[in-house]
């Protein structure tokens, strides 16, 4: 296996047109993001924590409390699916609020969840009562270790620390109705909430990650998606908050801190209400909060989108003759509930519209726990087969059969994670 930096350099050169050899999976992603195209359209590792736990058959009571087990399970499951680059995720919306004392629901079959019947924050006085986050509480140490191990496992530029972005933290702590009411009707209280989230809840967690050697941390912000927040509200509240955290992280921690990730993600559920102008506003905001400038479709009802719109946006906002890279997600429910043939048809449609001129990457927004593995194997196989450059003129001429794959338990026996996973099941 080549050194990660050599893989990155090869990917950069390949994407710029020096097509010598075959890029590694990491190089393939770099060539797509930084150049014109790779040899094959990449399939990135998705948010997969609950699904990986289910495939591996380990209990949530161990998986979400043991960083080594969580990382090993996800590395194994993502390698089984043959994603080009793995992504290690966890229930990263919960760590700060749990450590501050929020009432949680712990299930043997699913990730920890905030008990919304008893909010952590109901009124201003609760902010003084709570005080700053104590990193010895809750599962903060687990989150820090997940971040450290992700870097240790050789994920290179795709290894990140994780945290909950401020607006999503506020929603976790007090519920979305109270949070949105504060933003609209009590802006002084809203500013206090953001200050508490940034400096009392999130920054102490980031400090612990920095002490563990983490150089880059990503804060997911799904609660800030459209229509939960309008584009204007994201610009008023989320973007300035993200910049404040970025500035403080750089100054005090020497860490790249990226909050507000997927804020303004276009998640309109009713196709009759799809609005190109609003979608473009959302895309414009989202691309400005990401580590790499790109057009992105993440959690929304993407199976019903007119992908000509996304291609148009990417082309119109590109530079130097290249469109923006398009990072497009199969909707999680679509990936779970569709037949393998429906998945193949959707992959073919999207490659035909967005893949012919390169700079297209696939993933899945969030893989539900009960997704049939055959659907994920089919999605990856279809992208890697139909997405070979140069793309054939008639994609329908390629017959994509449901791929054969070894059952996970049989495959796992020959993998380095076998002992820890089988032991976690049995003990």
Order of alpha helices (4+ residues) and beta strands (2+ residues): alpha-alpha-beta-alpha-alpha-alpha-alpha-beta-beta-alpha-alpha-beta-alpha-alpha-alpha-alpha-beta-alpha-beta-alpha-beta-alpha-beta-alpha-alpha-beta-alpha-alpha-alpha
